[in-house]
């Protein structure tokens, strides 16, 4: 009798927990949330957005960057897939105070922040290669202004040819 009861319980559990019925998790990276939702719901899988990561160039904006469980994993019906999304764009970077610093000091500082070197022009000034101004798309930048990461920053430098006057 105990054997029959144990056997029946095991069969009931196998049916109740969909034992042996597995779904292969699809690769939904680089898809939008709408596309991923359609794909997952079609397979009777749920999803939850856990995080938005810093913008990554190799993924479309607002697309899925990571998923857990990973594509190809076997899961049961109704399983929740956890997602990490790509940001809509790069983050904004605050311009440091680089006025009167040398070009040699300023350039690595901007590159370390994720900004790119634009064009370099010279203006009459007594000191050579000293930062007089930074510009982005023709707009003069002040310390504290914000630009998008990877923006090209133009340098206006002193030419060292002006005569110093007190």
Secondary structure, DSSP 8 states (H G I E B T S, - for coil): -HHHHHHHHHHHHHHHTTTT--EE----TT-BHHHHHHHHHHTT-EEEEEEEE---TTS-TTBEEEEES-TT-EE-TT-EEEEEEE-SS--EEE----TTSBHHHHHHHHHHTT-EEEEEEEE--SSEEEEEEEEETTEEE-TT-EEETT-EEEEEEEES-S----
